[in-house]
Amino acid sequence: MSIIDLIGLLLGGSFVFLGLFVLLPMLLYIYNKPIKSVEGILENGREYFSLNIFLTGHGTLHYASVFMFDWYAKRYGLFHLKDSVPTKTTRIFKVYYIIFMIDILCFVTMVILDYIYPNIK
């Protein structure tokens, strides 16, 4: 087993660990309360992303992008409303977004190391 295989195995393990033991419990927590309060403030009470857990995952990434990037908030017309969301709630969404991107980076790097890199040699 080469060092590339070990790194790929480590990245795959971290992908599974982050997904199952960090992101899923965070998503279940967000599904219970924070997504509904954010929808109440930003969407005038329309509860689209809190219908089920799959839409909550999509909505969490959407609202985290709104909180992190001003150009994204302006695009959806939420720039003036995002300041009225509590700081603790926005922090939860931002942390979820960052951990999700790290998880996806681990997955993509694992795929590149395990499937694309050996075919180049």
Salt bridges, closest charged atoms under 4 A:
GLU43 OE1 - ARG46 NH2 2.86
ASP70 OD1 - LYS82 NZ 2.52
